[in-house]
Amino acid sequence: MSNVDLIQLTEQTKKLSAMIVEDEKIANELLSSTFKNFFSDVKSFFNAKEALQAYSKSSPDIVFVDIIMAEMDGIELARKIREINPDQIIIIISASNDIEKISESIEVGVNSFIQKPIDTKKIIELLKNIVSIMNKKKKIETKTFSISLPLDIYEEVDENAKAESISKNAVIIRALRSFYE
């Protein structure tokens, strides 16, 4: 990957926030320091319960979770996060080779699974995938944007649009601008 590609990738990821949930201190610090180079805001937690409480308040763009942790494992955390936000991007980062755990994480609907130890190429590939997922989400949100108006206001907008020979959307946008100014 060229430096230009990496710079463009970083420009896109810097618009995002991340949460890291890893119970091993050294691994947590390594992931945190690495991801701070790529994300605008990185919060790290050493257990799933604290992370879940913080998640409800902060709603990060991406959640990185270790599978094997005390009290609540990463799969259970992913499941609870999915209940709060079914569209959350969740990445499992684990040294576990347990096929059962991996298949369970897939059932929960995690977006990606990365095996530890993580090398630079894996991180860059992961970040490309995250940016791709985020861009797809934004395109969908943009396409589904609509304004709901009461029928009487909509008829007035329609008449104003006809009188001025402009689109209904232009009248609505003009009305919203004047309302918020």
Residue pairs with C-beta under 8 A, 6 or more apart in sequence:
1 124
6 124
9 38
9 124
9 127
9 128
9 131
10 37
10 38
12 131
12 134
13 38
13 39
13 127
13 130
13 131
14 38
14 39
14 40
15 40
16 39
16 40
16 61
16 62
16 130
16 134
17 39
17 40
17 41
17 42
17 43
17 58
17 60
17 61
17 62
18 35
18 39
18 41
18 42
18 43
18 60
18 61
18 62
18 63
18 64
19 42
19 43
19 44
19 45
19 51
19 54
19 55
19 58
19 60
19 62
19 63
19 64
20 28
20 31
20 32
20 35
20 42
20 43
20 44
20 45
20 64
21 44
21 45
21 46
21 47
21 48
21 51
21 63
21 64
21 65
21 66
21 69
21 74
21 77
22 28
22 31
22 44
22 45
22 46
22 64
22 65
22 66
22 69
22 93
23 46
23 47
23 66
23 69
23 70
24 66
25 46
27 66
27 116
28 44
28 46
29 44
31 44
31 64
31 93
32 42
32 44
34 123
35 42
35 64
36 42
38 127
39 61
39 62
41 60
43 54
43 58
43 60
45 51
45 54
47 69
47 70
47 71
47 72
48 65
48 69
48 71
48 72
48 73
48 74
48 76
48 77
49 71
49 72
51 63
51 65
51 77
52 72
52 77
52 80
52 81
55 63
55 81
55 84
56 84
59 85
61 89
61 134
62 89
62 90
62 91
62 130
63 78
63 81
63 88
63 89
63 90
63 91
64 91
64 93
65 74
65 77
65 78
65 90
65 91
65 92
65 93
65 110
66 74
66 92
66 93
66 94
67 73
67 74
67 75
67 92
67 94
67 96
67 98
67 101
67 105
68 74
68 94
68 96
68 101
69 77
74 92
74 94
74 105
75 101
75 104
75 105
75 108
78 90
78 92
78 105
78 108
78 109
78 110
79 108
81 88
81 90
82 88
82 90
82 108
82 109
86 109
87 137
89 111
89 130
89 133
89 134
90 108
90 109
90 110
90 111
91 110
91 111
91 112
91 113
91 114
91 126
91 130
92 105
92 110
92 112
92 113
92 114
93 114
93 116
93 118
94 101
94 113
94 114
94 115
94 116
95 115
95 116
95 117
96 102
97 115
102 113
105 113
106 113
111 129
111 133
112 126
112 129
114 122
114 126
147 172
149 157
149 172
154 168
157 168
157 171
157 172
157 175
158 168
160 171
161 167
161 168
161 170
161 171
164 171
